[in-house]
Amino acid sequence: MTKNELVVRLQRSFRAQTNDLVSDDFLDAISDAESDLGWTLPQTDSFKLKWLRLRSTRHLLFFLQSGSARKFRFEGAHLHHRFKHYTTMIETMDKEFEKEYDEKPHLFEGVDAYVMFGSKIDAGFSSNELGEDTTYTDDNEVIVEPNSTS
């Protein structure tokens, strides 16, 4: 997905707020989301696209919240409720993001899970049940575990 495709998708999601947002707001929200996550568009990874969209949505809600902050109470109409609802939505989205990041940091960092933990480098010699030397790989390198295949 490209940045323009994400803008179109976000505009469809926020069509009820078209009077409150301009096209630059969508681009700014996407840039803020890219900064949050350390990723850039275009992107094809579905996990990254999901979080770029969600973080962009969060930033758009913040823009709407900022605009609502200047609203006031007039003749019994409680316009501050809109501000309160945006605040609740943003807090919920931030908690979901933190939870997901805590549970799957390797997906956000773009590394395999096995890389996040220590490695064991075999010392000495090893052999299989037939007595064949298995100390080194076929490329004559020492076997390091864990690796992408174990």
C-alpha positions in Angstrom: 0.0 0.0 0.0 1.3 3.4 -0.9 0.8 6.6 1.1 -1.9 7.8 -1.3 -3.8 4.6 -1.0 -3.7 4.9 2.8 -4.9 8.5 2.6 -7.9 7.3 0.5 -8.7 4.6 3.0 -8.4 6.9 6.0 -10.6 9.5 4.2 -13.3 6.8 3.8 -13.0 6.0 7.5 -13.4 9.7 8.5 -16.0 10.7 5.9 -18.3 11.9 8.7 -15.6 14.4 9.8 -14.8 15.8 6.3 -15.6 19.3 7.5 -13.1 19.1 10.4 -10.1 17.5 8.5 -8.2 18.6 5.4 -6.0 16.5 3.1 -2.8 17.7 4.8 -4.2 16.3 8.1 -4.2 12.8 6.6 -0.6 13.1 5.3 0.5 14.5 8.7 -1.2 11.6 10.5 0.5 9.1 8.3 3.9 10.8 8.8 3.4 10.7 12.6 2.5 7.0 12.4 5.6 6.3 10.4 7.6 8.1 13.0 5.9 6.2 15.8 6.7 2.8 14.3 9.9 3.5 12.4 8.4 2.2 9.1 7.7 3.9 5.8 5.3 3.5 3.0 5.0 1.9 0.5 4.5 -1.3 2.5 3.2 -4.8 1.7 3.4 -6.5 5.1 -0.1 -6.9 6.5 1.0 -6.5 10.1 2.8 -3.3 9.4 -0.1 -2.0 7.3 -2.6 -2.7 10.1 -0.5 -0.7 12.6 0.3 2.1 10.2 -3.5 2.5 9.6 -4.3 2.3 13.3 -1.6 4.7 14.4 -2.7 7.1 11.6 -6.3 6.9 12.8 -5.1 7.6 16.4 -3.3 10.8 15.2 -6.3 11.9 13.2 -8.4 11.5 16.4 -5.9 13.6 18.2 -6.3 16.3 15.5 -10.1 16.2 15.9 -9.6 16.3 19.7 -7.4 19.4 19.4 -10.1 21.1 17.4 -12.7 20.2 19.9 -10.7 21.5 22.8 -11.6 25.1 21.8 -15.3 24.3 21.8 -17.4 25.8 24.6 -20.7 25.3 26.4 -23.6 27.3 24.8 -27.2 27.3 25.9 -27.0 23.8 27.5 -25.3 22.1 24.5 -22.4 20.2 25.9 -19.8 20.3 23.1 -17.1 19.2 25.5 -18.5 15.7 25.3 -16.9 15.3 21.9 -13.5 16.2 23.3 -14.0 13.6 26.1 -15.0 10.9 23.6 -11.9 11.5 21.5 -9.8 11.3 24.6 -11.3 8.0 25.6 -10.8 6.6 22.0 -7.1 7.8 21.9 -6.4 6.3 25.3 -7.9 2.9 24.3 -6.0 2.9 21.0 -2.7 3.7 22.8 -3.3 0.9 25.3 -4.0 -1.6 22.5 -0.8 -0.5 20.8 1.3 -0.9 24.0 -0.2 -4.3 24.6 0.5 -5.5 21.1 4.0 -4.1 21.2 4.7 -5.9 24.5 3.3 -9.2 23.2 5.0 -9.1 19.8 8.0 -6.9 19.9 9.8 -8.9 17.2 7.1 -8.1 14.6 7.5 -4.3 15.3 11.3 -4.5 15.2 11.4 -6.6 12.1 13.5 -9.5 13.5 12.8 -13.2 13.9 11.9 -14.2 17.4 14.9 -16.5 17.8 17.3 -13.5 17.4 15.9 -11.8 20.5 17.4 -14.4 22.9 20.9 -15.6 23.6 22.8 -17.9 21.3 24.6 -21.1 22.0 27.8 -21.8 20.1 28.8 -25.4 20.4 32.3 -26.0 21.7 34.1 -29.2 21.0 33.0 -31.9 18.6 29.7 -33.5 17.8 28.7 -36.5 15.9 25.5 -38.2 14.9 24.4 -41.8 15.7 26.5 -43.1 12.7 29.7 -41.5 14.1 29.9 -38.8 11.4 31.3 -35.4 12.4 28.5 -32.9 12.7 30.5 -30.1 14.4 30.3 -27.8 11.3 27.7 -26.9 8.7 28.2 -27.9 5.1 29.9 -24.4 4.6 32.4 -25.3 7.3 30.9 -22.9 9.8 30.3 -23.7 13.5 26.7 -24.4 14.2 25.0 -21.6 16.2 21.7 -22.3 17.9 18.9 -21.2 18.0 18.7 -20.4 14.3 15.9 -19.8 11.8 15.5 -23.6 11.2 15.4 -24.8 14.8 
